[in-house]
């Protein structure tokens, strides 16, 4: 606010106060703060506002840390002895060791300025944990990319949980391998992939999340031996493995899915029957309403042509029922993990 404008407003408030209007009401009517009115009217004779004030952060602080003190704090934060500790734990251990003498708040503020807060754990390869980049994996045809994951199926008792291992071809959504077991085990996963590769051939890549069995040395070695490139989701990012997650939801929301299974054989039988129905009968929204089996075996094009002939006949018999000549849904196109062509459906 300009000095001249401020003077006019103060004068207006003064006039209102002289007319028996309270200071609070007068300031509200004029639109200035009471503190401003009191500050200027009570100290007007010696008050001289600074034309170009220095921001508080740029002013000299007599109590500020010296450059050497700040360096010592940063050295403590980056020391190997404290690499796996939180900032608070680091502060108190360093303080007890007489390595620092600042306050906890000052210590944390400097840690934040240096980007040393958050997850400070070391990775297996050394150094601070690095954020993984978004996985981008393309699937332009059958057999290029498989996706897999493990989910729980409920047993008869609360503590009974069965593990459904499931591998699908991303392009066609066709289930190429599955098994239901009592627990997650890398040897079981290796055997499942061995059978799937023997039956369908090795894919170019396999995508999974960050479970221990997915990243196990035994499974990775078996895939690399088949020239398969394994890729992984980012930690705690379910959208990085959408195809497997989508199918798990389809399974568990199926109207015929039991709330719990009588035993593991019941779970195995039902899962086998469901996946057969899904592969051969489910008209998938991400596949142009073709079934995974049609796309995986390459007969989707014949199905589309048959549909188009049927639509052409319907249009020829009753053109008045259509705004335009109907077209059969398109054949599925390229997709993948985190691509702009992704289609889970």
N, C-alpha and C positions, 0 to 999 in steps of 0.2 A: 504494500500500500504506500503511495507517495506521501511525503511529509505534509504537503499542502492539504491533500485530501484527509489525512488523519487529523489535522488541526481543525478542519471544518466539522468533522464528525464529533470530535471532543467538545467543540463549542455547542453543537446541537444537543448533545447529552446534557451539558451544563445548563442549557436553556430549559430542557425538560425537567431537570432536577429543581430548577428555580420555580417551575410551575407545579411543584408538589408531585412530580412523578419520581418514583424510586429509581435509584441508580441501575438496579437490575433490569427493570422494565424499560428504562431509557436506553440502555445499551442494546437490549433485544430489538427495540424499535429501529435503532440506527444501524445495527448490524456490526457492532464491535464487541470485543470481550471486555468484561468488567476489569480484568487484570490490566488490560491496556489503558483503560480510563484512569484507574487508580495510579498506575505507574507514572503516567504522564502528568496528571493533575497534581500529584503530591511531590513529584521530583522534577517538574518541568524546568526549573531554573538551572539545574546542572546536568540534565539528561541530554546526551548527545549520541544518537544512534550511529553505529558504524556504517559507513557507506558501503564498504566491500569487506564484510566479515570473513575471517578465516574459518573454514569448516572445522568442526571439533576434532575430527579424525586426523587433521593435518596440523593441529596445534602441538606444541611441545608439552609432553607430559612428564613432569618431574619424577613420577613414580614408575615410568615405563621401564621395561627390561632393556638392558644394554644388548648390543649386537652379540657379544660373547655369550651372554646368558641365553639368548634365543638359540644360538648355535648349539649350546649344551643340551637344551631341551630337545631339539630336533635329533641330535645324536642319540639321545636316550630312546626316542620313539623309533628310530631306525635300527637300533642295536639288535643283534641276533638273539640276545638273552631274553628280549621282550617281544619277539616277533609274533608269538602265538597268544599274546595276552591282550585283553581289552585295554583301552586308554586308561580307565580308572585303575585297573590292576597294575599297569605299568607305572602310573604316577606314584602309587603308595609304595611299591617295591623300590623304586628309584629314590623316593623321599626317605624311606627307612635306611637306604644305603648311603644317604647324604650326597647323592649325585645332583640333586636339584633342591632349591629352597623357595620355589614360587608356589602360588596357590593352586588348588586342583582346577579351579575355573580357568585360570590363565594357561595352565598346561593343556587343558582340553581345547581352548580357543586356538592355541598355536598348532595343535594336532589337526584341527579342522582346516586351518589356513594352508597346511602342508598336504592336505588330502590323505591323512593317515588315520582317519576314523573309519568305522564300519568294519567289514570283515578283514582282519589283519593276519589270518592264518597263512602259513606257508604251504605251497603246493609240493607235490612229490618231487618235482624237478628243481625245486629251490626258487627263491624269490617270492614276492607277494603274489597272492592269488590273482590271476588275470581273468577278466570277464570274457567269456567265450562269445565269439561272434555268432550271429544268427546263421544256422545251417540252411543252405539253399541247395536243394538236390532235385534234379529234373527227372521226370519219367515220361518219355515220349512214346513208349511202346511196351507191350507185355514183356516181362523178364528183365527190364532195365533196373527196377528198384523194388525191393521188398521192404515192408515195415513190420515190426513185431513188438510185442509187449506182453506182460503178464498181468492178469487181474484175479481177483478173489471171487470164488463162488461159495455160498453159504452151505454148510452141512446141517445135519439134524440138531446139533447142539450149538450153543453160542460160541464155544471155543473151536468148533470144527470149521476149518477154512480150507478149501481146495484151490489150487492154483491152475488157472487156465493159461497155457502158453499158446500164443496164436501168431502165425505169420501170414501176411497177405501180400499179394502182388498189388502194388500201388495203382498201376494203370488200370487194371481190370477189377480190383477189389476181390479177386479170387483167393480163397483160403488155400494156401499151398502147404501148410503144415500146422498141426496143433496137437496138444496133449493136455490131459488133466492129471495133476500129481498132488501129493501132499505138501510139497515144499518146492522152492526154487533151487535148482541145482544146475551148475554149468554143464555137467556131463549129460544131463537130460536134454539141455538145450542143444548141445553139440550133436547128439543123436537125432534130434528132431530136424535140424538143418541138413544133416547128412542124408536123411531119407527124402526130404523135399528136393534137395539138389539132384539126387539120383533120379527122381521122378520127373522133375521139370527143367533140370539144367541150372547152372549157377547164374544168379543175377549179376548185374554190374555192381550193385551196391545194396547194402542192408542198413536201414535206419532204425534206431531204437532210442529209448530214453537212457537215463543214467543209472539204472539199477545195477547192483553188483554182478548179477549173472550176465547182464548185457555187455558189461565191460570186462568180463573175466578173461584172463590170458588164454585159457583153453579154447573159448569160443572165438576170440579174435584170431588166434593162430589157425584154427580150422577154416575160418572164412578167408583169411589172407592166402592160405594154401590153395584155395579155389579161385584166386585172383578176384575176390570180392572185396570191395572197399566199404568198411564200416563207418557210418556217421552217427552222430549222437545229438540229442536235443540239448538245449541249455538247461542248467539246473532250475527246477521249479517253474518251467515254462511248458505247460501242457499243450499249447498250440503248436509246438515244434514237432509233435507227433500226432497230427490230427486224424490220420486215417485209421490207425489202431484204436484211438480213443473213441472215434465215431462208431466203429463196429462194436466195441464193448458196450456202448450205450444202446445200440440197436439190440444186442443180445439181451441185456438186462431189462429193457423195456418191452420186450416181446411178451404178448399176452399169454403165451404158453410157458413162459419161463417160471419155474417153481420159485416160491419165496425162499425155499431151502431144499436141498437135495437129501434123499434118504441115506445115501452113502456115496462113495467115490465112483462106483460103477454106474449108479444112476446119473451122476453128473457127466460121466464120459458118454453114456448112451445118448442122453438128451442133447449134449453139445454136438455130437456127430450128426444126429438127425437135423438139428437146427442149421448147422453149417451147410449141410446138403441142400436143405430148403432155400437157404439164403443164396447159395451159389447158382441154383438152377431155376428158382422161382421169383426171387426178389427183383422187381423192376427198379433199378437204382436211379435216383434222381441225378446223380453225378455222372451217369453213363448213358444219358439220353433214354432213360427208361428201358435199357437193355439189362439182362441179367449178367452177373460176373462171369458165368460160364460162357455165355454168348460172346462176350468181349475177349475172354481169355483164349477161347478156341478159334476165334476169328470168324465166327458165323454171324456176328452182329450186322454186317453189311447186308447179308441175305435177309435177315429179319427186317431191316429197315426198308429194303426194296419191297418186301411182301406187305409191310404196313402201308407203304406209299401206294401200292396198287389198290389196296383195299380202300384207302382214302379217296383215290381218284374215282373209283366206282361209286362211292357214296356221294361224291360231289357231282358226278355226272347224273346220278338218279335224282338228287334233290339239291340243285344249286341254290335254291332259295333259302336253304337252311344255313348257308355260310356267307360271310362277308367277302371272303376270298378263298381261293383254292387252298385246301388244307395241306400242310407239309408234315411228314413224319419227323420226329425228333432227330437231331443231328447225331452222328456217331461221336463217341468220346474222343476228345483231342488230348494234346499234351497236358500234363499236370506235374505235380511234384510237391516237395516240402518247401514252404515259404516262397513260392514263385507266384507271380501275378496270374498264373494260369491254374492255380490250385482249385480243386473242386472236390470236396469231401462228400457232400450230399447225405 
